[in-house]
């Protein structure tokens, strides 16, 4: 995963998330999807109606 530094020295991997598209939206929120967002620093595309379900699974 390439990391980039901003002019203020902040390191980010924003490029990894820029390529996420709406067609990549998850059909259903599952515990492994939520876990991957935090443990593997993955992005996820969810629908507006899935947001509450996604947030309720964060422990």
Secondary structure, DSSP 4 states (H G I P E B T S, - for coil): ---EE-TTS-EE-THHHHT--GGG--SS--HHHHHHHHHS-------GGGHHHHHHT--
